[in-house]
């Protein structure tokens, strides 16, 4: 069973798996795999002081990149898929 991470992004609550957030190097992987202190809200969700408007798109992009990394199709097909989903 996946470890569920609860995030409070600018007052909007999100839940996703830890494996999704740490798949690629960056902010979330550093936050979740190091001893860097994180701010939590009163419910225990990790608080991220950013506009939630774009957060869903960001996490969807992470999921898409995770799927693409597992596909055995050509780089050209992957780039077409990515560019189509950016619109």
Residue pairs with C-beta under 8 A, 6 or more apart in sequence:
2 17
2 18
2 19
3 17
3 18
3 19
4 15
4 16
4 17
4 18
5 15
5 16
5 17
5 18
5 21
5 32
5 46
6 13
6 14
6 15
6 43
6 44
6 45
6 46
7 13
7 14
7 15
7 16
7 45
7 46
7 47
7 48
7 55
8 14
8 41
8 43
8 45
8 46
8 47
8 48
9 48
9 50
9 51
9 52
9 55
10 48
10 49
10 50
10 51
10 52
10 55
11 52
12 52
12 55
13 45
14 52
14 55
14 56
14 59
16 59
18 32
20 59
20 62
20 63
20 66
21 28
21 29
21 32
21 59
21 62
22 28
22 29
22 32
22 33
23 29
23 62
23 65
23 66
23 69
24 62
24 65
30 36
31 38
31 46
38 46
38 47
39 46
39 47
40 46
40 47
41 47
48 55
61 85
64 81
64 82
64 85
65 82
68 78
68 81
68 82
71 78
